[in-house]
Amino acid sequence: LQLCLLLSTVPSLVFVDAATGRVVCRNGLLVVQDDPEGLEFPWGPKPFAEVVAGPLLKNTGQTVDSSSLDGTYVGVYFSAHWCPPCRTLTRALLQSYHRVREAGQQLEIVFVSADRSEDSFKQYFSEMPWLAVPYSDQARRSRLNRLYGIHGIPTLILLDTEGQVITRQGRIEVLNDPACKRFPWHPQPVMKLSETNAAQLHEGPCLVLFVDAEEECELQPAQQLIQPIAEELLAIHKAKEEDTPLLFFVAGEDDMSDSLRDYTNLPEAAPLLTILDMSARAKYMCDVDEITPTVVKQFVSDFLEEKLKPEPI
């Protein structure tokens, strides 16, 4: 027996195994569109190697088998020539691709096109030194979109050498780390709020600790305060092969933080501990005199157990 959950705030359709409570498929809307007759039901996740299996193109017109990806880090790149942010990311990704490979790391990119014609695909792909799913193989492109729940481009999914997702935020990592010092970009338990990662505030509930700090080094005490809680939550859900239900940020005194405070109607106080759920247009405030690890842990626990009262953003 499976339960079907419709979350109207996205909208998002999620299928859950009622016997275990385990999420079977988070990308129900894409699944229903691609498989209206339910031939692949129950739509459980499949390994990347199985979904991508088949010939992959080089921009010379030659093909290689997808088995050539075995044992390498793989970036699955969803992009299109008509999309200006995609072209910007492609230029940055070219630099990262060469830098990582020149450093002796095994990395390959697989381009999954969202172009509107094969001619556009060929023009765009001619700029890329990596591999691509053939444009004519719409079924395989669709299955890869479905596998990772792609709702917008550009999106770069980075996989480890076993085909497991390291991060869905490859775009942000490439732009934030042009020297590729953090490659293969394992998720950071706590992020420092910036213009390049602010988009992640819209991907789910986020805990944000605002502090009175103008220099990046001054954010370290705040980061160290919430890091153990973030790491523990990340580890728990990684063991369950689930995404973490809460992202963690620290924010100092800068234009980005000011904009976020204005947008969410937050007071100017610092330190200030809050959880923001942009999709639900809700915020949760932690009203205490002193923010300690115990306070943060209890605040997170109460949020996850739905004990907190939301305020409108």
BAFI-3210 file (N, C-alpha, C; in Angstrom, 3 decimals, decimal comma, padded with zeros to 6 digits):
// residues 313
n [1|2|3|4|5|6|7|8|9|10|11|12|13|14|15|16|17|18|19|20|21|22|23|24|25|26|27|28|29|30|31|32|33|34|35|36|37|38|39|40|41|42|43|44|45|46|47|48|49|50|51|52|53|54|55|56|57|58|59|60|61|62|63|64|65|66|67|68|69|70|71|72|73|74|75|76|77|78|79|80|81|82|83|84|85|86|87|88|89|90|91|92|93|94|95|96|97|98|99|100|101|102|103|104|105|106|107|108|109|110|111|112|113|114|115|116|117|118|119|120|121|122|123|124|125|126|127|128|129|130|131|132|133|134|135|136|137|138|139|140|141|142|143|144|145|146|147|148|149|150|151|152|153|154|155|156|157|158|159|160|161|162|163|164|165|166|167|168|169|170|171|172|173|174|175|176|177|178|179|180|181|182|183|184|185|186|187|188|189|190|191|192|193|194|195|196|197|198|199|200|201|202|203|204|205|206|207|208|209|210|211|212|213|214|215|216|217|218|219|220|221|222|223|224|225|226|227|228|229|230|231|232|233|234|235|236|237|238|239|240|241|242|243|244|245|246|247|248|249|250|251|252|253|254|255|256|257|258|259|260|261|262|263|264|265|266|267|268|269|270|271|272|273|274|275|276|277|278|279|280|281|282|283|284|285|286|287|288|289|290|291|292|293|294|295|296|297|298|299|300|301|302|303|304|305|306|307|308|309|310|311|312|313]
n.u [000,852|000,502|000,789|-000,366|000,777|-000,201|001,237|000,267|001,619|003,730|003,334|003,661|004,054|004,167|005,079|004,531|005,519|003,194|003,495|006,033|006,569|008,454|009,733|008,945|008,934|009,733|009,156|006,596|004,875|006,326|006,665|004,032|003,380|005,232|004,742|001,913|000,302|001,154|003,079|005,587|005,164|005,975|007,395|009,845|013,142|015,826|019,122|021,652|023,376|021,797|019,699|020,988|022,088|023,504|024,526|026,664|027,208|030,058|031,283|032,386|030,930|031,381|030,677|030,501|030,239|028,031|029,116|031,678|031,718|031,993|033,373|034,142|033,814|030,776|029,143|025,890|024,398|021,909|020,652|020,331|020,610|019,036|018,716|019,862|021,159|022,086|024,042|025,883|026,631|027,714|030,068|031,543|031,612|033,128|035,710|036,022|035,819|038,102|040,056|039,741|040,249|042,846|044,119|044,282|042,041|039,263|036,774|033,727|031,343|027,897|025,818|022,484|020,144|017,886|017,140|015,307|015,337|017,045|019,070|019,717|020,646|022,943|024,497|024,970|026,169|028,504|030,274|031,121|033,325|032,709|030,500|027,273|023,797|022,219|020,311|018,143|017,294|014,863|013,424|015,338|016,474|014,258|013,847|016,111|015,682|013,461|014,497|016,036|014,276|013,996|013,128|013,820|016,249|019,609|020,735|022,987|023,913|025,955|027,665|029,051|031,776|030,402|028,000|026,208|024,382|026,210|025,901|023,169|023,529|025,380|025,658|025,828|028,123|030,120|030,142|030,758|033,193|035,498|038,163|038,062|038,748|037,324|036,358|035,211|032,933|031,279|028,327|028,072|027,598|026,851|026,152|027,493|025,620|025,114|025,050|025,211|024,382|021,909|019,617|019,042|017,546|014,969|014,469|013,544|012,765|014,800|017,239|018,388|020,967|021,443|024,033|026,032|028,253|030,720|032,920|034,060|035,519|034,558|032,217|032,705|032,493|029,682|029,080|030,411|028,897|026,402|027,140|027,584|024,928|023,798|025,414|024,771|022,042|022,228|023,687|021,924|019,798|021,119|021,869|019,429|019,077|017,896|017,051|018,242|015,986|016,245|018,051|021,068|022,174|024,482|024,453|025,774|026,389|025,404|024,530|023,036|022,005|020,518|018,596|017,273|016,212|014,458|012,713|011,502|010,421|011,851|013,132|015,738|017,485|020,439|022,353|020,122|017,862|016,233|013,816|013,122|010,584|010,150|008,468|006,106|005,565|006,229|007,583|009,611|010,289|012,907|012,736|014,771|017,038|019,717|021,615|022,417|024,114|022,364|019,920|019,594|019,474|017,113|015,278|015,401|014,529|011,908|010,806|010,934|009,228|006,906|006,024|006,205|004,868|003,924|004,727|003,493|005,301]
n.v [-001,197|002,230|005,643|008,721|011,921|015,196|018,236|021,354|023,730|023,814|023,213|019,831|016,367|013,510|010,153|007,661|004,793|003,162|001,164|001,344|004,018|005,198|007,384|006,888|008,090|011,332|012,946|013,065|014,493|014,778|012,090|011,144|012,615|011,602|008,889|008,102|005,832|004,262|002,249|001,878|001,799|000,907|003,323|003,706|004,908|004,649|003,383|005,685|004,699|002,826|004,368|006,165|004,518|003,563|004,831|007,711|011,012|012,611|015,916|015,729|014,046|011,397|008,447|007,162|004,470|004,530|003,181|004,021|005,924|004,746|004,636|007,294|010,753|012,355|014,941|015,799|017,609|019,817|021,828|024,570|026,233|028,477|029,692|032,270|032,281|029,666|029,658|031,333|029,790|027,603|028,644|029,108|026,510|025,205|026,155|025,088|022,350|021,801|022,574|020,797|018,316|018,704|018,720|016,104|014,741|012,521|013,370|013,677|015,206|015,047|016,195|017,102|017,959|020,730|022,024|023,555|022,604|020,325|021,509|023,751|022,415|021,155|023,382|024,523|022,378|022,120|023,784|022,469|020,327|017,883|015,037|014,047|013,239|011,895|014,150|013,179|011,107|011,293|009,962|008,988|011,370|012,456|010,594|011,027|013,662|013,161|011,429|013,097|015,061|017,515|020,822|023,246|025,136|026,489|023,319|021,499|018,400|016,687|013,641|010,918|008,505|006,178|006,698|007,968|010,766|013,627|016,396|018,534|021,052|021,913|024,058|026,331|025,650|025,613|028,309|029,528|028,469|028,853|028,090|025,475|024,293|022,940|020,739|017,370|018,895|018,278|018,557|021,487|021,675|024,064|027,120|030,227|033,000|034,332|036,159|034,291|031,847|032,357|031,608|029,081|029,398|029,197|026,573|024,986|024,660|026,803|027,346|030,312|032,103|035,206|037,504|040,071|040,939|041,938|041,135|038,139|036,356|036,939|035,614|033,054|032,111|031,977|030,143|027,880|027,442|026,439|024,380|021,599|020,730|020,945|019,125|016,721|016,416|016,258|013,872|011,966|011,940|011,385|008,757|007,586|007,887|010,251|013,676|016,405|017,876|020,506|023,393|025,162|028,386|031,088|034,571|037,769|041,302|042,767|043,715|041,613|040,253|042,322|042,668|040,227|040,349|042,515|041,483|039,372|040,552|040,750|041,611|044,033|043,013|041,486|038,951|036,912|034,333|032,316|030,400|030,038|029,498|029,689|028,775|028,240|030,694|031,444|032,092|031,286|032,177|032,412|033,282|034,237|035,124|034,476|032,804|029,549|026,357|024,401|025,736|026,136|023,483|022,583|024,302|023,538|020,880|021,277|022,553|020,538|018,715|020,014|021,830|024,519|027,818|029,297|032,459|034,894|035,664]
n.w [000,000|-000,811|000,084|-001,148|-001,156|-001,445|-001,725|-001,516|-001,494|-003,259|-006,260|-005,026|-005,479|-003,619|-003,103|-000,709|001,110|002,874|004,737|005,820|006,034|004,508|002,056|-001,261|-003,756|-004,621|-006,690|-007,855|-009,617|-012,004|-012,583|-013,006|-015,258|-017,107|-017,102|-017,561|-017,673|-015,673|-015,933|-014,844|-012,176|-008,792|-009,020|-007,709|-006,696|-009,048|-009,780|-010,873|-012,877|-014,159|-015,189|-016,908|-018,744|-021,831|-025,101|-025,064|-026,207|-027,736|-028,530|-030,979|-032,438|-032,098|-030,110|-026,759|-024,439|-021,623|-019,511|-019,278|-017,378|-014,959|-011,720|-011,618|-010,614|-011,327|-012,995|-013,482|-015,811|-016,303|-018,699|-021,090|-024,248|-024,737|-022,329|-020,427|-017,746|-017,800|-019,805|-018,630|-016,401|-017,744|-018,830|-016,476|-015,501|-017,408|-016,801|-014,218|-014,746|-016,333|-014,500|-012,329|-013,550|-014,471|-012,075|-011,511|-010,690|-011,149|-013,175|-014,875|-017,013|-017,739|-020,077|-020,080|-022,160|-022,383|-024,571|-027,297|-029,816|-032,026|-033,479|-031,912|-029,673|-030,767|-031,441|-028,912|-027,534|-028,935|-027,705|-025,513|-023,724|-022,687|-022,147|-023,555|-023,285|-026,082|-028,063|-029,415|-027,864|-026,167|-024,202|-022,393|-021,522|-020,259|-018,206|-016,639|-015,820|-014,264|-012,343|-010,733|-010,091|-011,544|-011,821|-012,761|-014,641|-014,852|-013,591|-011,671|-010,773|-008,595|-008,518|-006,615|-006,867|-006,810|-007,870|-006,229|-004,932|-004,209|-003,983|-004,748|-005,395|-007,298|-009,047|-007,377|-005,952|-007,939|-008,691|-006,263|-005,569|-007,426|-007,660|-007,085|-004,655|-002,742|-004,000|-004,018|-003,333|-001,034|000,990|003,002|006,414|007,685|006,215|005,091|004,670|001,473|-001,663|-003,700|-002,606|-001,591|-002,920|-002,037|000,194|-000,571|-000,964|001,015|004,562|006,563|008,996|010,362|011,741|012,798|013,291|014,849|012,866|010,621|009,168|007,556|009,144|011,631|011,779|012,505|015,291|015,570|013,592|014,577|016,816|015,957|014,321|015,281|015,742|013,215|011,806|013,076|012,427|009,653|009,373|010,452|008,602|006,271|006,700|006,412|003,791|002,972|002,231|004,190|006,525|007,137|006,455|007,325|008,184|008,724|009,273|008,689|009,123|006,422|003,019|001,904|004,132|005,250|003,258|003,412|005,996|005,648|003,706|005,042|007,221|009,677|012,921|013,776|015,588|017,028|018,490|016,498|016,236|013,963|012,080|008,741|006,428|003,335|001,245|002,542|003,433|006,054|009,327|012,161|015,399|017,791|020,892|023,122|025,801|025,625|023,202|022,997|022,449|023,492|023,470|020,704|019,788|021,031|019,882|017,183|017,449|018,424|016,215|014,221|015,333|015,079|017,019|017,220|016,824|013,858|012,317|010,029|007,040]
ca.u [000,000|001,236|000,032|-000,026|000,661|-000,165|001,615|-000,215|002,461|004,794|002,802|004,560|003,367|005,117|004,533|005,103|005,150|002,446|003,929|007,293|006,679|009,587|009,391|009,264|009,177|009,462|008,919|005,380|004,297|007,072|006,396|002,693|003,426|006,030|004,246|000,492|-000,345|001,659|003,800|006,781|004,763|005,712|008,193|010,947|014,373|016,709|020,509|022,032|023,964|020,702|018,905|021,790|022,686|023,396|025,603|026,759|027,853|031,088|030,910|032,961|030,002|031,656|029,937|031,125|029,209|027,900|029,948|032,943|031,586|032,209|034,545|034,482|032,821|029,966|028,227|024,759|024,190|020,652|020,916|019,832|021,235|018,130|018,649|021,074|021,924|022,749|025,262|026,826|027,162|028,544|031,408|032,226|031,803|034,268|036,933|036,096|036,033|039,517|040,884|039,657|040,920|044,285|044,628|044,368|040,778|038,435|035,488|033,091|030,052|026,918|024,874|021,113|019,668|016,498|017,012|014,015|015,531|018,331|020,072|020,162|021,451|024,248|025,250|025,376|027,050|029,798|031,134|031,350|034,300|032,277|029,579|025,861|022,764|021,767|019,075|017,063|016,868|014,018|013,007|016,411|016,561|013,112|014,064|017,111|014,973|012,574|015,313|016,521|013,219|014,428|012,030|014,360|017,629|020,532|020,921|024,144|023,913|027,265|027,609|030,335|032,254|029,431|026,750|025,340|024,388|026,986|025,181|022,292|023,825|026,611|025,714|026,317|029,497|030,995|030,252|031,355|034,523|036,086|039,455|037,752|039,474|036,463|035,889|033,962|031,828|030,342|027,511|028,535|026,502|026,434|026,583|027,508|024,667|025,701|024,184|025,233|023,660|020,627|018,522|018,727|016,542|013,654|014,400|012,983|012,978|016,196|017,574|019,334|021,457|021,972|024,951|026,617|029,589|030,906|033,964|033,754|036,140|033,748|031,077|033,118|031,885|028,281|029,092|030,815|027,827|025,325|027,695|027,315|023,510|023,609|026,090|023,998|020,821|022,648|024,089|020,727|019,000|021,953|021,768|018,120|019,073|016,937|017,585|018,043|014,759|016,525|019,357|021,582|022,922|024,829|024,383|026,371|025,834|025,712|023,337|022,233|021,282|019,521|017,509|016,508|015,430|013,365|011,769|010,790|009,938|012,555|013,682|017,154|018,257|021,514|022,025|018,720|017,730|014,925|013,660|012,321|010,016|009,698|007,362|004,900|005,469|006,161|008,828|009,533|011,237|013,411|012,773|015,537|018,031|021,043|021,563|023,418|023,868|021,165|018,769|019,460|019,041|015,707|014,528|015,328|013,683|010,516|010,346|010,737|008,065|005,767|005,559|006,358|003,785|004,469|004,283|003,545|006,394]
ca.v [000,000|003,479|006,856|009,807|013,179|016,362|019,422|022,407|024,916|023,837|021,961|018,691|015,097|012,588|008,828|007,106|003,426|003,275|000,138|001,730|005,466|005,628|008,061|006,092|008,984|012,726|013,688|012,461|015,221|014,390|010,674|011,002|013,161|010,744|007,509|008,231|004,528|003,578|001,034|001,736|001,835|001,998|004,525|003,856|005,435|003,711|003,860|006,536|003,892|002,179|005,373|006,802|003,463|003,721|005,636|009,136|011,732|013,639|016,959|015,370|013,135|010,038|008,039|006,244|003,848|005,142|002,451|004,753|006,793|003,968|004,982|008,714|011,731|012,735|016,063|015,682|019,036|020,124|023,173|024,844|027,406|029,633|030,158|033,050|031,782|028,420|029,975|031,865|028,670|026,770|029,255|028,837|025,067|024,862|026,413|024,113|021,029|021,675|022,712|019,554|017,241|018,987|018,394|014,653|014,166|011,906|014,058|013,781|015,883|014,552|017,259|016,676|019,178|021,196|022,887|023,441|021,952|019,626|022,466|024,520|021,487|020,964|024,628|024,669|021,275|022,298|024,544|021,661|019,247|016,684|014,126|014,436|012,299|012,334|014,927|012,342|010,141|012,070|009,128|008,943|012,708|012,605|009,759|011,690|014,776|012,590|010,844|014,140|016,027|018,802|021,750|024,479|025,075|025,356|022,498|020,605|017,387|016,035|012,273|010,343|007,445|005,080|007,155|008,558|012,229|014,389|017,653|019,014|022,476|022,076|025,417|027,236|025,281|026,060|029,765|029,941|027,874|028,763|027,407|024,053|023,828|022,061|019,611|017,251|019,735|017,678|019,616|022,141|021,670|025,445|028,013|031,665|033,571|035,188|036,321|033,100|030,707|032,797|030,892|027,879|029,731|028,870|025,140|024,304|025,402|027,164|028,034|031,400|032,789|036,532|038,006|041,386|040,676|042,492|040,364|036,713|035,669|037,197|034,703|031,710|031,650|031,619|028,906|026,799|027,216|025,612|023,312|020,223|020,401|020,755|017,882|015,593|016,281|015,813|012,466|011,149|011,790|010,724|007,323|007,159|008,231|011,342|015,030|017,009|018,676|021,872|023,943|026,043|029,547|032,210|035,810|038,916|042,617|043,133|044,021|040,409|040,029|043,388|042,376|039,099|040,857|043,338|040,631|038,488|041,371|040,386|042,761|044,306|042,495|040,532|037,793|036,596|032,963|032,126|029,418|030,607|028,557|030,613|028,231|028,350|032,102|031,385|032,191|030,823|032,987|031,887|034,460|033,932|036,146|034,025|031,682|028,538|025,111|023,744|026,488|025,854|022,094|022,489|025,052|022,662|019,741|021,735|022,808|019,271|018,057|020,903|022,416|025,968|028,562|030,124|033,826|035,137|036,466]
ca.w [000,000|-000,823|000,299|-002,057|-000,440|-002,319|-000,974|-002,400|-001,465|-004,262|-005,727|-005,064|-005,275|-003,005|-002,833|000,511|001,452|004,125|005,687|006,459|006,131|003,696|000,806|-002,444|-004,887|-004,301|-007,926|-008,376|-010,746|-013,201|-012,834|-013,570|-016,614|-017,982|-017,088|-017,205|-017,568|-014,487|-016,303|-014,010|-010,767|-007,852|-009,260|-006,759|-007,291|-009,728|-009,788|-011,997|-013,952|-014,890|-015,900|-017,952|-019,566|-023,273|-025,689|-024,771|-027,306|-027,660|-029,488|-032,284|-033,088|-031,643|-028,920|-025,805|-023,614|-020,299|-018,551|-019,134|-016,210|-013,738|-010,926|-011,712|-010,197|-012,485|-012,887|-014,406|-016,074|-016,973|-019,192|-022,439|-024,851|-024,699|-020,941|-020,125|-016,597|-018,184|-020,549|-017,642|-015,629|-018,622|-018,906|-015,206|-015,382|-018,268|-016,045|-013,124|-015,348|-016,694|-013,299|-011,557|-014,287|-014,486|-010,741|-011,406|-010,223|-012,179|-013,272|-016,180|-017,019|-018,705|-020,415|-020,372|-022,802|-022,386|-025,743|-027,978|-031,112|-032,115|-033,953|-030,745|-028,878|-031,401|-031,313|-027,511|-027,164|-029,603|-026,794|-024,313|-023,927|-021,978|-022,822|-023,540|-023,719|-027,407|-028,032|-029,953|-026,842|-025,258|-023,074|-021,393|-020,931|-019,363|-017,014|-015,798|-015,189|-013,253|-011,280|-009,829|-009,812|-012,083|-012,086|-013,317|-015,120|-014,860|-012,400|-011,744|-009,721|-008,542|-008,009|-006,229|-007,759|-006,759|-008,466|-005,214|-004,964|-003,229|-003,808|-005,812|-005,520|-008,056|-009,606|-006,343|-005,612|-009,025|-008,646|-004,991|-005,402|-008,769|-007,599|-006,856|-003,476|-001,950|-004,806|-004,778|-002,870|-000,081|001,600|004,219|007,393|007,930|005,145|005,342|003,722|000,447|-002,830|-004,545|-002,023|-001,037|-003,586|-001,276|001,199|-001,123|-001,240|002,168|005,799|006,832|010,235|010,123|012,936|012,478|014,314|014,600|012,333|009,280|008,501|007,503|010,278|012,823|011,751|012,916|016,553|015,322|012,813|015,469|017,779|015,399|013,474|015,739|015,557|011,776|011,411|013,606|011,632|008,326|009,464|010,690|007,384|005,265|006,980|005,908|002,365|002,833|002,324|005,499|006,528|007,565|006,109|008,373|007,713|009,591|008,500|009,365|008,800|005,040|002,223|001,729|005,385|005,382|002,320|003,942|007,134|005,125|002,978|005,974|008,346|010,899|013,647|013,558|016,719|016,797|017,660|016,257|015,741|013,335|011,007|007,664|005,456|002,300|000,462|003,364|003,844|007,519|010,082|013,545|016,152|019,056|021,768|024,332|026,141|025,205|022,269|023,337|021,712|024,029|022,963|019,271|019,620|021,419|018,864|016,006|017,807|018,486|014,847|013,518|015,946|014,797|018,272|017,165|016,181|012,781|012,077|008,584|006,481]
c.u [000,881|000,282|000,523|-000,273|000,772|000,098|001,327|000,698|003,485|004,270|003,815|003,773|004,388|004,416|005,295|004,618|004,486|002,916|005,158|007,404|007,792|009,103|009,864|009,660|008,781|009,016|007,669|004,788|005,001|006,774|005,056|002,648|004,126|005,471|002,764|-000,225|000,171|002,439|005,020|006,458|005,444|006,684|009,278|012,200|015,213|018,129|020,786|022,537|022,887|019,930|019,681|022,295|022,416|024,534|025,504|027,593|029,059|030,731|031,565|032,013|030,238|030,823|030,809|030,001|029,204|028,721|031,303|032,914|031,888|033,485|034,970|033,416|032,084|029,113|027,130|024,224|022,945|020,696|020,342|020,433|020,361|018,099|019,925|021,831|022,654|024,066|026,326|027,464|028,064|029,956|032,202|032,545|032,956|035,583|037,105|036,429|037,514|040,407|040,901|040,424|042,435|044,931|044,674|043,114|039,996|037,053|035,000|031,738|029,168|025,860|023,527|020,379|018,185|016,299|015,724|014,117|016,888|019,425|020,616|021,042|022,852|025,114|025,808|026,413|028,428|030,789|031,619|032,332|033,874|031,268|028,144|024,987|022,289|020,424|017,890|016,523|016,050|013,623|014,077|016,591|015,443|013,308|015,091|016,506|014,113|013,367|015,713|015,497|013,548|013,213|012,519|015,796|018,267|020,552|022,096|024,118|025,274|027,139|028,999|030,680|031,362|028,087|025,763|025,473|025,257|026,260|024,313|022,584|025,136|026,764|026,318|027,770|030,476|031,212|030,952|032,807|035,205|037,447|039,301|038,508|038,657|035,943|036,184|032,730|030,785|029,585|028,158|027,378|025,950|027,010|026,570|026,658|025,366|024,736|024,115|024,485|022,291|019,445|018,116|017,730|015,139|013,479|013,811|013,227|014,471|016,307|018,630|019,682|022,106|022,860|025,504|028,063|029,667|031,952|033,637|034,323|035,323|032,514|031,418|032,533|030,426|028,193|029,432|029,714|026,769|025,832|027,385|025,860|023,228|024,223|025,301|022,745|021,143|022,979|022,882|019,978|019,809|021,886|020,451|017,986|018,001|017,671|017,338|016,804|014,986|017,934|019,759|022,442|023,350|024,877|024,948|025,656|026,275|024,406|022,432|021,399|020,193|018,323|016,632|015,652|014,221|012,282|010,905|010,279|010,539|013,070|015,183|018,053|019,355|022,171|020,516|018,654|016,318|014,977|012,697|011,860|009,369|008,485|006,042|004,655|005,369|007,552|008,561|010,643|011,636|013,655|013,445|016,550|019,418|020,907|022,733|023,163|022,614|019,900|018,525|018,925|017,564|014,814|014,332|014,392|012,207|009,963|010,032|009,537|006,802|005,160|005,588|005,188|004,367|003,904|004,371|004,766|005,790]
c.v [001,238|004,629|007,911|011,118|014,328|017,594|020,635|023,615|024,934|024,046|020,831|017,437|014,071|011,262|008,196|005,675|003,455|002,270|000,576|003,228|006,037|006,289|007,207|006,989|010,399|013,523|013,191|013,165|014,857|012,947|010,492|011,531|012,203|009,332|007,499|006,897|003,718|002,317|000,794|001,818|000,694|003,175|004,767|004,358|004,329|004,258|004,702|005,706|003,217|003,184|005,965|005,799|003,668|004,565|007,101|009,800|012,532|014,706|016,770|014,486|011,688|009,727|007,144|005,642|004,481|004,415|003,124|005,685|006,061|004,422|006,432|009,548|012,195|013,949|015,896|017,099|019,251|021,592|023,328|026,150|028,647|030,313|030,933|032,581|030,473|028,713|030,549|030,733|027,791|027,328|028,981|027,351|024,588|025,034|025,377|022,721|020,820|021,720|021,414|018,436|017,454|018,685|016,884|013,976|013,601|012,563|014,017|014,461|015,219|015,641|016,650|017,915|019,437|022,166|022,584|022,828|021,275|020,557|023,304|023,672|021,358|022,210|024,783|023,613|021,411|023,059|023,696|020,522|017,922|015,883|014,644|013,237|012,772|013,060|014,086|011,351|010,866|011,266|009,107|010,306|012,922|011,801|010,396|012,913|014,278|012,057|011,890|015,248|017,418|019,650|023,059|024,285|026,453|024,627|021,563|019,689|016,704|014,683|011,796|009,183|006,212|005,479|007,738|010,081|012,784|015,689|017,930|020,477|022,714|023,465|026,385|026,940|025,767|027,570|030,250|029,495|027,731|028,076|025,910|023,479|022,839|020,866|018,305|017,889|018,998|018,794|020,177|022,171|023,064|026,324|029,461|032,322|034,529|035,292|035,043|031,920|031,086|032,083|029,644|028,142|029,349|027,367|024,337|025,133|025,616|027,830|029,083|032,048|034,099|036,997|039,360|041,200|041,211|041,723|038,877|035,966|035,847|036,300|033,332|031,262|031,227|030,300|027,714|026,458|026,260|024,431|021,904|019,802|020,121|019,439|016,658|015,348|015,759|014,326|011,550|010,892|011,206|009,216|006,751|007,391|009,275|012,676|015,567|017,902|020,147|022,259|024,964|027,149|030,409|033,451|036,954|040,206|042,993|043,344|042,806|040,135|041,076|043,125|041,242|039,533|041,660|042,466|039,799|039,222|040,941|041,638|042,892|043,724|041,539|040,229|037,542|035,211|032,757|030,949|030,014|029,499|029,393|030,084|028,330|029,781|032,205|031,547|031,766|031,531|032,285|033,076|034,092|035,047|035,778|032,797|030,752|027,289|024,382|024,415|026,159|024,446|021,932|023,184|024,199|021,487|020,134|022,011|021,499|018,503|018,908|021,478|023,945|026,609|029,464|031,539|034,078|035,966|037,672]
c.w [000,000|-000,575|-000,664|-001,326|-001,421|-001,479|-001,839|-002,438|-002,583|-005,683|-005,868|-004,748|-004,809|-002,740|-001,673|000,689|002,825|005,169|006,472|006,710|005,281|002,405|-000,368|-003,604|-004,500|-005,519|-008,632|-009,575|-012,048|-013,582|-013,529|-015,004|-017,574|-018,110|-016,717|-017,054|-016,383|-014,771|-015,421|-012,520|-010,011|-007,928|-008,212|-007,458|-007,918|-009,698|-011,032|-013,164|-014,792|-015,736|-017,076|-018,982|-021,056|-023,809|-025,280|-025,865|-026,856|-028,690|-030,851|-033,088|-032,714|-030,404|-028,046|-024,975|-022,227|-019,240|-018,359|-017,925|-014,904|-013,033|-011,009|-011,009|-011,450|-012,123|-013,923|-014,597|-016,923|-017,396|-020,593|-022,944|-024,734|-023,329|-020,591|-018,880|-016,895|-018,894|-019,617|-016,843|-016,482|-018,722|-017,629|-015,064|-016,261|-017,517|-014,931|-013,646|-015,669|-015,455|-012,492|-012,252|-014,344|-013,138|-010,501|-010,890|-011,409|-012,165|-014,707|-016,007|-018,072|-018,890|-020,779|-020,879|-022,561|-023,547|-026,496|-029,361|-031,120|-032,617|-032,797|-029,846|-029,465|-031,269|-029,903|-027,134|-027,808|-028,727|-025,621|-024,593|-023,308|-022,799|-022,736|-023,862|-025,089|-027,328|-028,487|-028,924|-025,773|-024,025|-021,984|-020,732|-019,916|-018,082|-016,080|-015,102|-014,039|-012,064|-010,251|-009,588|-010,307|-012,443|-012,693|-013,740|-014,966|-013,519|-012,642|-010,529|-009,730|-007,855|-007,618|-007,157|-007,745|-007,354|-007,480|-005,229|-003,837|-002,924|-005,021|-006,125|-006,266|-008,643|-008,597|-006,010|-006,681|-008,955|-007,377|-004,839|-006,762|-008,789|-007,338|-005,658|-002,660|-002,749|-004,076|-004,134|-002,030|000,637|002,860|005,218|007,662|006,832|005,612|004,258|002,760|-000,725|-003,658|-003,938|-001,467|-001,679|-002,816|-000,151|000,735|-001,353|-000,093|003,413|006,079|008,197|009,912|011,457|012,499|013,637|013,887|014,155|010,909|008,489|008,574|008,700|011,559|012,887|012,333|014,252|016,378|014,561|013,706|016,476|017,225|014,575|013,989|015,542|014,090|011,308|011,867|012,767|010,235|008,336|009,636|009,387|006,231|005,442|006,476|004,403|002,072|002,846|003,727|005,471|006,861|007,132|007,167|007,758|008,896|008,713|009,325|009,013|007,388|004,284|002,062|002,972|005,587|004,475|002,834|005,126|006,639|004,489|003,927|007,213|009,677|011,600|013,412|014,650|016,256|018,148|017,587|015,626|015,210|012,375|009,995|006,731|004,360|001,542|001,214|003,824|005,363|008,119|011,518|014,313|017,447|019,983|023,089|024,570|025,633|024,316|022,559|022,491|022,184|023,512|021,492|019,050|019,960|020,395|017,614|016,275|017,823|017,091|014,129|014,066|015,834|016,072|018,252|016,426|015,094|012,794|010,577|008,195|005,766]
res [l|q|l|c|l|l|l|s|t|v|p|s|l|v|f|v|d|a|a|t|g|r|v|v|c|r|n|g|l|l|v|v|q|d|d|p|e|g|l|e|f|p|w|g|p|k|p|f|a|e|v|v|a|g|p|l|l|k|n|t|g|q|t|v|d|s|s|s|l|d|g|t|y|v|g|v|y|f|s|a|h|w|c|p|p|c|r|t|l|t|r|a|l|l|q|s|y|h|r|v|r|e|a|g|q|q|l|e|i|v|f|v|s|a|d|r|s|e|d|s|f|k|q|y|f|s|e|m|p|w|l|a|v|p|y|s|d|q|a|r|r|s|r|l|n|r|l|y|g|i|h|g|i|p|t|l|i|l|l|d|t|e|g|q|v|i|t|r|q|g|r|i|e|v|l|n|d|p|a|c|k|r|f|p|w|h|p|q|p|v|m|k|l|s|e|t|n|a|a|q|l|h|e|g|p|c|l|v|l|f|v|d|a|e|e|e|c|e|l|q|p|a|q|q|l|i|q|p|i|a|e|e|l|l|a|i|h|k|a|k|e|e|d|t|p|l|l|f|f|v|a|g|e|d|d|m|s|d|s|l|r|d|y|t|n|l|p|e|a|a|p|l|l|t|i|l|d|m|s|a|r|a|k|y|m|c|d|v|d|e|i|t|p|t|v|v|k|q|f|v|s|d|f|l|e|e|k|l|k|p|e|p|i]
***
